[in-house]
């Protein structure tokens, strides 16, 4: 049952109760029943009026979502802190994107970063592809750091400095245009 259906049923049942009718069997309640108390009845009628004013939002299906867009004005107000991975930057952006809009994805943002000459695709020793910052990206504050996982194995992680994150956010309209033109 959808939220809209639940709301309609709740409104109908509360209205019946306010009118002294049992919503389960549509029979009138006894004269001395608590539900017939004038104060309770008035409260229930008030709730019915409030429920009538609620316009439930229709859930948006994935195919119905608007293209991703965020204004630079909104994006520059996103708080950034210490160096972050790309996933965290995307979470910050998507945290303020409306529900009826497509989210920004890591592959989309990475494609834009490569197009801007900040990242490049490289082949690792094991033959798999990965992305590393270019010289231009490094100057901006995109760096590779060595970290250890829980098993103690070393791995490379790409971190975006505060300046690099701010650069991405200040170019969010360009990013939106780029990914929506594909």
Protein Blocks (a to p, Z undefined) as FASTA:
>chain_A
ZZklmmmmmmmmmmmmmnopafklopacdfklmklpmklmmmmmmmmmmmmmpccddddd
fklpccddddfklmmmpccdddddfklmmmmmmmmgcfkbccddfklmmmmmmmnopacc
dddfkopacddddfklmmnopacdddddfkopacddddddfklmmmmmmmmmmmmmmmmm
ZZ
